[in-house]
Amino acid sequence: MKVGVIGAGAVGAATVLSLIERGGMCREIVVVDRTATRAAAVATDMRYATPLSPTVDVRAGGYDDLAGAAVVVVTAGVNEKAGGATDRSDTEGRLRLIGTNAKVYADVVPQIVAAAPDAVLMVVTDPPDPLAELTRHLARHDRVFSTGTLIDSLRFRVHLADRLGVRPADVQATVVGEHGTSEVLLWSSASIGGIPALELLAKTGQSVDEARQQIEHDTRYANITIIEGTGASQYGIGVVSAVLVETVLRDERAALPVAAHYEPYGVTLSLVSVLGAGGVQQMYEPAMSDDERTALARSVEALHAASQRALASR
């Protein structure tokens, strides 16, 4: 199967590399970038790794080369550093990038749809949820989802595991709502081997409130911490993007916190989404405490406003 990656910047390149390393899920990867020489350089660099992986062709191309693609991953646009969205005190966070990146999507999405009308479109560019809502309008179909809060949920699991001295794979913890400052960490359902995480934190002798605040801070602003050290948050989201492509291509019907349009709220956000062929097939609201549900309502409100801005900016 063919997969397209739009944008050959840090996240796009990391996604292509992860697709190659996972191997076997796609036969062809087409890299498209507004700067053709950059796309060619990234594709050429990646091709030299392909002899060590299951057979896959990596090449640069234009939008016409996306014809027949099953999934197109969109990473084009400015990132947080270039867009001035790295201030932890700024409640807008990634939403500050809407104006610029909505214009990018208004140009890119129609070209993708013209070339690959049947493709599933996966939005990675920040802020992914309002841009996925915009993409849905531009594409005029519902085979659209964003990476949502899957990366946030993984960060939540890692930081919680560090506190409890267990491996992250054994932590069950989910983030819902916006991939951004209004995201909601579901502490009420976080657990390790079926044991409530808050109960285990209390047994460590540390202040549960302090531990929660630190974990929330480290999860919510992980991207900024990474950007301050390297200039771009790319490798984690690159792996996430490759895994999600694989989930769609294999019709795995995995329950993951990725974002799609949820009609009861009238906006694109992350809940528990069943992902497989055609994109998100079903969405469920997980159990939440009253406080978490109130926080989710605030996140929905923020996403509504952001989506309207995205639609107005195109």
C-alpha positions as CSV (number, residue, x, y, z in Angstrom):
1,M,0.0,0.0,0.0
2,K,1.0,3.6,-0.6
3,V,1.4,6.2,2.1
4,G,1.9,9.9,1.6
5,V,3.7,12.2,4.0
6,I,3.2,15.9,3.4
7,G,5.9,18.0,4.9
8,A,9.6,17.0,5.1
9,G,10.5,18.9,8.2
10,A,11.5,17.4,11.6
11,V,8.2,15.6,12.2
12,G,7.7,14.5,8.6
13,A,11.2,13.0,8.4
14,A,10.8,11.3,11.8
15,T,7.5,9.8,10.6
16,V,9.1,8.5,7.4
17,L,11.9,6.9,9.3
18,S,9.5,5.3,11.8
19,L,7.4,3.9,8.9
20,I,10.6,2.4,7.4
21,E,11.7,0.9,10.7
22,R,8.4,-0.7,11.5
23,G,8.5,-2.3,8.1
24,G,6.1,-4.4,6.2
25,M,3.0,-2.2,6.5
26,C,3.4,-0.1,3.4
27,R,5.1,-0.8,0.1
28,E,5.6,2.8,-1.0
29,I,6.1,6.1,0.8
30,V,5.8,9.4,-1.1
31,V,7.3,12.5,0.5
32,V,5.9,15.8,-0.6
33,D,7.2,19.2,0.5
34,R,6.8,22.8,-0.8
35,T,10.5,22.7,-1.2
36,A,11.1,19.9,-3.7
37,T,14.9,19.8,-3.0
38,R,14.2,19.2,0.7
39,A,11.7,16.4,-0.1
40,A,14.3,14.8,-2.5
41,A,17.0,15.0,0.1
42,V,14.9,13.5,2.9
43,A,13.7,10.7,0.6
44,T,17.2,10.0,-0.6
45,D,18.6,9.9,2.9
46,M,15.9,7.5,4.0
47,R,16.4,5.2,0.9
48,Y,19.8,4.3,2.1
49,A,18.2,2.6,5.2
50,T,15.7,0.6,3.2
51,P,18.0,-2.4,2.4
52,L,17.9,-3.1,6.1
53,S,14.1,-3.1,6.3
54,P,11.3,-5.1,4.7
55,T,10.9,-4.0,1.1
56,V,9.6,-0.4,0.8
57,D,10.2,2.3,-1.8
58,V,10.7,5.8,-0.5
59,R,10.6,8.7,-3.0
60,A,10.0,12.3,-3.3
61,G,7.1,13.5,-5.5
62,G,4.3,16.0,-6.1
63,Y,0.7,15.8,-5.2
64,D,-0.1,13.8,-8.3
65,D,2.1,11.1,-7.0
66,L,-0.2,10.5,-4.1
67,A,-2.7,8.8,-6.5
68,G,-3.8,5.5,-4.9
69,A,-2.5,6.4,-1.4
70,A,-4.4,4.6,1.4
71,V,-3.3,7.1,4.0
72,V,-1.8,10.6,3.8
73,V,-0.1,12.0,6.8
74,V,0.0,15.8,7.0
75,T,2.8,17.4,8.9
76,A,3.2,20.6,6.9
77,G,3.2,24.0,8.7
78,V,5.1,26.0,11.3
79,N,6.0,24.3,14.5
80,E,5.8,25.7,18.1
81,K,9.3,27.3,18.0
82,A,8.9,29.0,14.6
83,G,5.4,30.1,15.5
84,G,6.2,31.5,19.0
85,A,4.2,28.9,20.9
86,T,6.8,27.9,23.6
87,D,5.7,30.1,26.5
88,R,4.4,27.9,29.4
89,S,2.4,30.8,30.8
90,D,0.5,31.3,27.5
91,T,-2.9,29.5,27.9
92,E,-3.3,29.4,24.1
93,G,-0.3,27.2,23.6
94,R,-0.3,25.5,20.3
95,L,-3.6,27.2,19.3
96,R,-1.4,30.3,18.6
97,L,-0.4,28.6,15.4
98,I,-3.9,28.3,13.9
99,G,-3.8,31.4,11.7
100,T,-0.7,30.4,9.9
101,N,-1.3,26.7,9.6
102,A,-4.9,27.0,8.6
103,K,-3.7,28.8,5.5
104,V,-1.2,26.1,4.8
105,Y,-4.0,23.5,5.1
106,A,-6.3,25.5,2.8
107,D,-3.6,25.1,0.1
108,V,-2.5,21.6,0.8
109,V,-5.7,19.6,1.6
110,P,-7.6,20.3,-1.7
111,Q,-4.5,19.1,-3.6
112,I,-4.3,15.9,-1.6
113,V,-8.0,15.2,-2.1
114,A,-7.8,15.9,-5.8
115,A,-5.0,13.3,-6.2
116,A,-6.1,10.7,-3.6
117,P,-9.8,11.1,-3.1
118,D,-10.2,7.8,-1.2
119,A,-7.3,8.3,1.2
120,V,-7.6,8.6,5.0
121,L,-6.1,11.9,6.1
122,M,-4.2,12.0,9.3
123,V,-3.4,15.5,10.8
124,V,-0.2,15.9,12.8
125,T,0.5,19.6,12.4
126,D,-0.1,21.7,15.5
127,P,-2.7,22.4,16.6
128,P,-4.0,19.1,15.2
129,D,-7.6,19.0,16.4
130,P,-8.8,22.3,15.0
131,L,-6.8,21.6,11.8
132,A,-8.5,18.2,11.6
133,E,-11.8,19.9,11.9
134,L,-10.8,22.3,9.1
135,T,-9.5,19.3,7.0
136,R,-12.9,17.6,7.3
137,H,-14.5,20.7,5.9
138,L,-12.0,21.1,3.1
139,A,-12.0,17.4,2.1
140,R,-15.8,17.1,2.4
141,H,-15.6,13.6,4.0
142,D,-15.1,12.1,7.4
143,R,-12.1,10.0,6.8
144,V,-10.1,12.5,8.8
145,F,-8.5,12.2,12.3
146,S,-5.6,13.7,14.2
147,T,-3.0,12.2,16.4
148,G,-4.9,13.9,19.2
149,T,-3.9,13.1,22.8
150,L,-2.2,9.7,22.1
151,I,1.3,11.3,22.6
152,D,0.0,13.1,25.7
153,S,-1.3,9.8,27.1
154,L,2.1,8.1,26.5
155,R,3.8,11.0,28.3
156,F,1.3,10.7,31.2
157,R,2.1,7.0,31.4
158,V,5.9,7.6,31.3
159,H,5.9,10.2,34.1
160,L,3.5,8.2,36.3
161,A,5.7,5.1,35.8
162,D,8.8,7.1,36.8
163,R,7.0,8.1,40.1
164,L,5.9,4.6,40.9
165,G,9.0,2.7,39.7
166,V,7.3,0.6,37.1
167,R,7.6,0.2,33.4
168,P,5.3,2.5,31.3
169,A,3.9,-0.4,29.4
170,D,2.1,-1.5,32.7
171,V,0.5,1.9,33.3
172,Q,-3.0,2.5,32.0
173,A,-3.6,6.2,31.8
174,T,-5.5,8.4,29.3
175,V,-5.6,12.0,28.3
176,V,-8.7,13.3,26.5
177,G,-9.9,16.6,25.0
178,E,-7.5,18.9,23.3
179,H,-3.9,18.1,22.4
180,G,-2.9,21.3,24.2
181,T,-3.1,23.3,27.3
182,S,-6.7,22.4,28.1
183,E,-6.2,18.6,27.8
184,V,-7.6,16.5,30.6
185,L,-5.6,13.8,32.4
186,L,-8.0,11.1,33.6
187,W,-6.6,10.4,37.1
188,S,-9.8,8.8,38.2
189,S,-9.2,5.8,35.9
190,A,-5.4,5.7,35.9
191,S,-4.1,2.4,37.2
192,I,-1.3,-0.1,37.3
193,G,-2.3,-3.7,37.1
194,G,-5.8,-2.8,38.0
195,I,-4.7,-0.9,41.1
196,P,-5.7,2.8,41.1
197,A,-2.6,5.0,40.5
198,L,-3.6,7.5,43.1
199,E,-3.8,4.7,45.7
200,L,-0.2,3.7,44.8
201,L,1.1,7.2,44.9
202,A,-0.3,7.6,48.4
203,K,1.7,4.6,49.5
204,T,5.0,6.1,48.3
205,G,4.9,8.6,51.2
206,Q,5.1,11.6,48.8
207,S,2.4,14.2,48.6
208,V,-0.2,13.0,46.2
209,D,-1.2,16.6,45.3
210,E,2.4,17.6,44.6
211,A,3.0,14.5,42.5
212,R,-0.1,15.1,40.5
213,Q,0.8,18.7,39.9
214,Q,4.3,17.8,38.7
215,I,3.2,15.0,36.5
216,E,0.5,17.2,34.9
217,H,3.0,19.9,34.3
218,D,5.6,17.6,32.8
219,T,2.9,16.0,30.6
220,R,1.2,19.2,29.5
221,Y,4.5,21.0,28.6
222,A,6.6,18.1,27.5
223,N,6.8,19.5,24.0
224,I,8.3,22.8,25.2
225,T,10.9,21.0,27.3
226,I,11.9,19.0,24.3
227,I,12.0,22.1,22.0
228,E,14.2,24.0,24.5
229,G,16.8,21.3,24.1
230,T,16.6,20.3,20.5
231,G,14.5,22.8,18.6
232,A,11.7,20.4,17.7
233,S,9.6,17.7,19.2
234,Q,9.7,15.0,16.6
235,Y,10.7,11.4,17.5
236,G,7.9,10.5,19.9
237,I,5.2,11.9,17.5
238,G,7.0,10.3,14.6
239,V,6.6,6.9,16.1
240,V,3.0,7.6,17.1
241,S,2.2,8.6,13.5
242,A,3.8,5.4,12.1
243,V,1.8,3.3,14.5
244,L,-1.4,5.0,13.6
245,V,-0.8,4.5,9.9
246,E,-0.2,0.8,10.6
247,T,-3.4,0.7,12.6
248,V,-5.4,2.0,9.7
249,L,-3.8,-0.1,7.0
250,R,-4.2,-3.3,9.1
251,D,-7.8,-2.4,10.1
252,E,-6.7,-3.1,13.7
253,R,-9.7,-1.4,15.3
254,A,-7.6,-0.3,18.2
255,A,-9.1,1.8,21.0
256,L,-6.8,4.8,21.2
257,P,-7.1,8.5,22.3
258,V,-6.9,10.0,18.8
259,A,-9.2,12.9,17.7
260,A,-12.0,12.9,15.2
261,H,-15.2,14.8,14.8
262,Y,-17.6,13.9,17.6
263,E,-21.1,14.9,16.7
264,P,-22.5,15.2,20.3
265,Y,-20.0,18.0,21.0
266,G,-19.9,19.2,17.4
267,V,-16.1,19.4,17.3
268,T,-12.9,17.3,16.8
269,L,-11.4,16.1,20.1
270,S,-9.8,13.0,21.6
271,L,-11.9,10.5,23.4
272,V,-11.6,6.7,23.2
273,S,-11.6,6.2,19.5
274,V,-11.8,2.9,17.6
275,L,-9.3,3.3,14.7
276,G,-9.1,1.0,11.7
277,A,-9.8,1.0,8.0
278,G,-11.4,4.3,6.9
279,G,-10.1,6.1,10.0
280,V,-12.0,6.4,13.3
281,Q,-15.0,4.0,13.3
282,Q,-16.5,4.8,16.7
283,M,-15.9,7.1,19.6
284,Y,-16.7,6.5,23.3
285,E,-16.6,8.8,26.3
286,P,-14.6,7.1,29.1
287,A,-15.7,7.2,32.7
288,M,-14.8,10.5,34.4
289,S,-15.1,12.2,37.7
290,D,-17.2,15.3,38.0
291,D,-14.1,17.5,38.0
292,E,-12.7,15.8,34.9
293,R,-16.0,16.1,33.1
294,T,-16.1,19.9,33.9
295,A,-12.5,20.2,32.6
296,L,-13.5,18.3,29.4
297,A,-16.3,20.8,28.9
298,R,-13.8,23.7,29.1
299,S,-11.6,21.9,26.6
300,V,-14.5,21.4,24.2
301,E,-15.3,25.1,24.5
302,A,-11.6,26.0,23.7
303,L,-11.7,23.7,20.7
304,H,-15.0,25.1,19.4
305,A,-13.4,28.6,19.5
306,A,-10.2,27.4,17.9
307,S,-12.0,25.5,15.1
308,Q,-14.0,28.6,14.2
309,R,-10.8,30.5,14.0
310,A,-9.3,27.8,11.7
311,L,-12.3,28.0,9.4
312,A,-12.2,31.7,9.3
313,S,-8.4,31.8,8.6
314,R,-8.4,29.5,5.6
